[in-house]
Amino acid sequence: MEDPSVTMNTGREKIDKTKWWRKYVSNVGNWLTHKDKDKWLKNIRGNLSLVATVIATITFQSALNPPGGVRPAKDGGEDLVCPANGSPCPGESVLAYTTKDEYSWFLIWNTTCFLSSSAVCLLLVSGFPLNHRFFTWLLSVGMCITITSLTLTYMYGAQMVTPDPVWAASNSMFLKVIYIWTSLLGLVTFVLCLRLFIWIVTNRDGKKPRK
């Protein structure tokens, strides 16, 4: 028959072997946690609401008044009728016909930016407990998507309205900026995912979650 003391000692050894990484995870979580989170949330909530509202307004206007403008409609006459030669109808975007691919990407990222910023506004007014770690993480991810899509919207919009010789000369600069932005976004995403992972591990281990 197996000695109970031997079984208990084996169990303690297993716990001791996993204790070091739990302590490491806890230390990293404490380092990434704001010292005065309540004050930080109070300040960031108003700023996020303002920024998300402004971005939603900008992207809304960009959809209705796209780069390059729309074909004007004159009062009366046949100018109010869509032409049969494939030209834009009155009120339609001109660049949607001349640069279809770039305009499609512009519209995709502009719509993504509008929806993500609207989602952030919705979360802020929904009454959810924003001091909870998950909802804080959700707001941060929403703003990352919003700002990234806004950056790409600007890039495609600038590409459509800039002549080819000028765009070709500045294209390398845009690529460098995109690489820098991607690196910064990757760092922020890594930190956000790390904080969420620490929160999940802490809850799974039965410790009091940090809110």
Secondary structure as GFF3:
##gff-version 3
##sequence-region A 1 211
A	DSSP	alpha_helix	4	32	.	.	.	ID=ss1
A	DSSP	alpha_helix	37	64	.	.	.	ID=ss2
A	DSSP	three_ten_helix	78	80	.	.	.	ID=ss3
A	DSSP	alpha_helix	95	98	.	.	.	ID=ss4
A	DSSP	alpha_helix	100	125	.	.	.	ID=ss5
A	DSSP	alpha_helix	133	161	.	.	.	ID=ss6
A	DSSP	alpha_helix	164	204	.	.	.	ID=ss7
###
